[in-house]
Amino acid sequence: MGPNVLSSNTPKSNRLLAALPEENYRALLPFLEEVPLPLGMVVYESGGEQRYVYFPASSIVSLLYVLADGSSAEIAVTGNEGLVGISLFMGGETTPSRAVVQSAGLGYRLRGELLKKEFESGGALQHLLLRYTQALITQMTQTAVCNRHHAVEQQLCRWLLLSLDRLPANELVMTQELIANMLGVRREGVTTAAGKLQDEGLIRYSRGHITVLDRTKLEARVCECYAVVKREYDRLLPPLD
């Protein structure tokens, strides 16, 4: 990712921050710290202390549940539409999931105590965060349904589309092994599903780079879970200009 791409980001590259009334935004702006979010960075660990909330701008963070044997499954993704660290303002302080950067980029972090103070004062930020949390719960619920009832190919299509919605381009950098870990399936299943989508001209996969060639066909192939999640995000959150 080149420097011009990084420098084009501002806090208003994040959908929640952009939706704040100007007065609220300016009050937070001096405390928003721009931070790089490299691929694989652990934003927070299961049960670990969360001192900051993160507002992704050009990055995607995956929320994973890791089992005792080390295997994992993704329960949600967060990009420029939201924030990472809802337990800080929901009162739980910690969470059993792990947050890991899935797509490298920039984000903005805010100290947890500042966010809690603003949240508890009510107003626009509180309403935005509660609506975002409802949308996130919908994504988590639909992910559980999808993983139980739909084929790996459909799960892969859902994962690709949700990721694309949070990126400015049509390319993702992700190995099949990492995708398998995200979906909680065998790598062979991802290899077969990705190969089929590539053979039909929907994607191109090469050396960890996935390029979506035909989004329309990908949307026609995906299960209903993607549309359910997208509708709820669009209904609950203001669009990003």
C-alpha positions in Angstrom: 0.0 0.0 0.0 1.6 3.3 -1.1 2.0 6.5 0.9 -0.6 8.3 -1.2 -3.2 5.8 -0.2 -2.4 6.1 3.4 -2.3 10.0 3.4 -5.7 10.1 1.8 -7.3 8.8 5.0 -8.8 11.1 7.7 -10.9 10.3 10.7 -13.9 11.0 8.5 -12.9 8.0 6.4 -14.6 6.0 9.1 -18.4 5.9 8.7 -19.2 6.4 12.4 -16.9 9.4 12.9 -18.1 10.9 9.6 -21.7 10.6 10.8 -21.1 12.6 14.0 -22.4 16.2 14.2 -19.6 18.6 13.6 -19.6 19.8 17.2 -19.2 16.2 18.5 -16.6 15.4 15.9 -14.4 18.4 16.7 -14.6 17.5 20.4 -13.1 14.1 19.7 -10.7 15.1 17.0 -7.7 16.1 19.3 -7.9 12.7 21.0 -8.0 10.6 17.9 -4.6 9.0 17.2 -3.8 7.8 13.7 -2.2 4.3 13.9 -1.0 1.8 11.3 -2.8 -1.5 11.5 -0.5 -4.1 9.8 -1.7 -7.5 8.6 -1.9 -10.0 11.5 -1.7 -7.4 14.3 -3.6 -8.5 17.4 -5.7 -5.5 18.4 -6.9 -7.3 21.6 -6.7 -10.7 23.0 -9.4 -12.9 24.4 -10.0 -11.7 28.0 -7.4 -9.1 27.7 -7.6 -5.5 28.9 -8.9 -3.1 26.3 -7.5 0.4 26.8 -8.5 1.8 23.4 -11.3 1.6 20.8 -10.2 1.5 17.2 -12.0 3.2 14.2 -10.6 1.5 11.1 -10.3 3.8 8.1 -8.6 1.7 5.4 -8.1 -1.6 7.3 -10.3 -4.5 8.2 -10.3 -6.2 11.6 -11.5 -9.8 12.1 -13.2 -10.8 15.3 -12.3 -14.5 16.0 -13.1 -17.0 18.6 -10.2 -19.3 19.3 -10.8 -22.8 20.7 -8.6 -24.5 23.3 -6.9 -26.6 20.6 -5.9 -23.5 18.7 -8.4 -23.7 15.9 -10.5 -20.6 15.2 -13.5 -19.2 13.4 -14.4 -15.7 12.5 -17.6 -14.3 14.1 -17.6 -10.8 12.4 -15.5 -8.3 10.5 -15.2 -4.6 11.1 -13.9 -2.0 8.7 -14.6 1.6 8.0 -18.2 1.2 8.9 -17.6 0.7 12.6 -15.2 0.4 15.5 -13.4 -2.4 17.4 -13.9 -2.6 21.2 -17.6 -2.4 21.9 -17.1 -4.1 25.3 -15.6 -0.8 26.6 -18.9 1.1 26.2 -21.2 -1.8 26.7 -19.8 -2.3 30.3 -18.2 -5.7 29.9 -14.6 -4.3 29.6 -13.3 -7.6 28.1 -14.5 -10.2 25.6 -13.8 -13.9 24.9 -13.0 -13.1 21.2 -9.7 -12.0 19.7 -9.4 -9.1 17.2 -6.9 -9.5 14.5 -6.1 -7.2 11.5 -7.3 -9.1 8.3 -6.5 -6.3 5.8 -3.7 -3.9 6.5 -4.3 -0.1 6.5 -4.8 2.8 8.9 -7.1 3.4 11.8 -7.7 5.9 14.5 -7.7 4.9 18.2 -9.3 6.7 21.1 -8.6 6.0 24.8 -11.4 3.9 26.3 -12.1 6.2 29.2 -12.8 9.1 26.8 -15.1 7.0 24.8 -17.0 5.8 27.9 -17.3 9.4 29.1 -18.8 10.6 25.8 -21.0 7.5 25.5 -22.4 7.9 29.0 -23.3 11.6 28.4 -25.8 10.4 25.8 -26.5 12.2 22.5 -25.4 11.5 19.0 -22.3 9.3 19.7 -24.3 7.0 22.0 -27.1 6.6 19.5 -24.6 5.8 16.7 -22.7 3.3 18.8 -25.9 1.5 19.8 -27.1 1.2 16.2 -23.7 0.0 15.2 -23.8 -2.6 17.9 -27.2 -3.9 16.7 -25.8 -4.2 13.2 -22.7 -6.1 14.5 -24.9 -8.5 16.5 -26.9 -9.2 13.3 -23.6 -10.0 11.5 -22.5 -12.3 14.3 -25.9 -14.1 14.3 -26.0 -14.5 10.5 -22.4 -15.8 10.5 -23.4 -18.5 12.9 -26.4 -19.5 10.7 -24.3 -19.4 7.6 -21.5 -21.6 9.0 -24.1 -24.2 10.1 -26.4 -24.3 7.0 -24.5 -23.2 3.9 -21.8 -24.7 1.7 -18.1 -23.5 1.9 -18.5 -21.9 -1.5 -21.4 -19.7 -0.3 -19.5 -18.9 2.9 -16.5 -17.8 0.8 -18.7 -15.6 -1.4 -20.2 -14.0 1.7 -16.7 -13.4 3.2 -15.4 -11.9 0.0 -18.3 -9.5 -0.4 -18.3 -8.4 3.2 -14.6 -7.7 2.9 -15.0 -5.8 -0.4 -17.7 -3.6 1.1 -15.0 -2.4 3.6 -12.2 -1.8 1.1 -11.7 0.9 -1.6 -10.5 -1.7 -4.2 -11.5 -5.1 -5.5 -8.4 -7.0 -4.3 -7.7 -8.7 -1.1 -4.4 -10.0 0.2 -5.2 -13.3 2.0 -3.8 -16.9 1.8 -6.2 -19.8 1.5 -4.9 -21.1 4.9 -5.9 -17.8 6.6 -9.3 -17.9 4.9 -9.8 -21.4 6.1 -9.0 -20.2 9.7 -11.4 -17.4 9.3 -14.3 -19.6 8.1 -13.4 -22.5 10.5 -13.2 -25.0 7.7 -10.5 -27.3 6.2 -8.1 -25.6 3.8 -9.0 -28.2 1.1 -12.5 -26.9 1.2 -11.4 -23.3 0.5 -9.1 -24.5 -2.3 -11.9 -26.3 -4.0 -14.4 -23.4 -3.6 -11.9 -20.8 -4.7 -10.8 -22.9 -7.7 -14.4 -23.2 -8.8 -15.0 -19.5 -8.6 -11.8 -18.8 -10.5 -12.7 -21.3 -13.2 -16.0 -19.6 -13.7 -14.4 -16.2 -14.0 -15.7 -14.6 -10.8 -12.3 -14.2 -9.1 -8.6 -14.5 -9.8 -6.4 -16.0 -7.2 -2.6 -15.8 -7.3 0.0 -15.9 -4.5 -2.2 -14.7 -1.8 -3.9 -12.0 -3.8 -7.7 -12.4 -4.6 -9.1 -10.1 -7.2 -12.9 -10.1 -7.7 -13.5 -9.9 -11.5 -17.3 -10.1 -11.5 -19.1 -8.8 -8.4 -22.5 -9.2 -9.9 -22.1 -12.9 -10.5 -20.5 -13.2 -7.0 -23.7 -11.6 -5.5 -25.8 -14.0 -7.5 -23.9 -17.0 -6.1 -23.8 -15.9 -2.4 -26.4 -17.2 0.1 -29.0 -14.9 1.6 -26.8 -14.2 4.6 -24.8 -11.4 2.9 -27.9 -9.5 1.9 -29.4 -9.8 5.4 -26.2 -8.3 6.9 -25.8 -5.5 4.3 -29.4 -4.4 4.6 -29.1 -4.1 8.4 -25.9 -2.0 8.2 -27.4 0.2 5.5 -30.6 0.6 7.6 -28.9 1.4 10.9 -25.9 3.5 9.8 -25.6 6.6 7.7 -23.8 6.2 4.4 -20.2 7.3 4.0 -20.0 10.3 1.6 
